[in-house]
Amino acid sequence: MSVTKAMFYPENSGPFPVQYNPVNFKLDKPVSWKEHDEQGQESKLEFQKVQPATISMELIFDTTHEDKNVSKVWVEKVLEMTNASVPDGGDCTKMRPPIVDFTWGEFRFTGVVESVNAQYTMFSQQGSPLRAKVSLKMKEWTPKNNYAGSGSSSGLSTEKVRLVTVQAGQSLSQIAASNNTTMQSILDCNPQINDPFNIVVGAVLAIHF
């Protein structure tokens, strides 16, 4: 029986399969409620907001059988997802780390890498690291909390987003048709578009599906 590998899909590079599936995996979905201070009465709760979900996992990478530097072979691929390498809203003067799709079987999470912690536990005779335990945390991303900075989230089950990079010669109507959606839907999802008839080549658009 084949094992389904967990995969990372950074928007600015090809897919990155893990070497071994996560040892530990955690999903956290904060919901804010406020207690009213009413003297002599039972406190009532008032809903405030749903915050972006986070996932955290522990990954093991091992190159002892290859006698290669595990940091260069594996860990640097993880760290690349934290580099500010993508133009923010098509503005090449403002860069941000890539948005990343994480999938494992039927589970899918779209977010940004919030933190990476690598611990090296085995070394070669020459001092090169051969085994690493990497703790990784991602925060949920939606077009709303990316551009508006609202900190709100509509949840994993309802906010499914595909990331599309604008190619030379493409129009917004062509992108909409090829992704089975409408121009208006793309505009609603991407408030950074100032002129729908003059979209920037290389811009990354979020498309709901």
PyMOL commands that set and color helices and strands:
alter all, ss='L'
color gray80, all
select helices_A, chain A and resi 70-80+143-148+172-178+183-189
alter helices_A, ss='H'
color red, helices_A
select strands_A, chain A and resi 7-10+16-17+24-28+31-35+45-50+54-62+86-88+91-96+100-104+107-123+129-140+161-165+204-208
alter strands_A, ss='S'
color yellow, strands_A
deselect
rebuild
show_as cartoon
